[in-house]
Amino acid sequence: MEHSVENKNPWGGNAKPFGASYGKLMMWFFLMTDALTFSGFLAAYGFSRFKFVDVWPIPEDVFTHFPFLHGDHPLLFVALMTFILIMSSVTMVLAVNYGHKMQKIK
């Protein structure tokens, strides 16, 4: 079946070249720029990590010492990061829940 565009000038407005809404196109634009930004950050990290090997710390010693505590406590970092992750997830779930209930104050 052939689809005809009634507007003689397709770029003059009121025409959707690919049938996608403005919001969908902007979401794809955001996703692509986000992916390219993080790819650039990862490439810069990899370049600096392998170019300046003598400056970077030994990977096995990075998370062995917790600030203000003496001794070897590697699981404190894991516990702290897990707590932060769970609390951010709970905050997001509560925000979505109160958003559905239209309760701005909470």
PyMOL commands that set and color helices and strands:
alter all, ss='L'
color gray80, all
select helices_A, chain A and resi 22-51+59-61+74-100
alter helices_A, ss='H'
color red, helices_A
deselect
rebuild
show_as cartoon
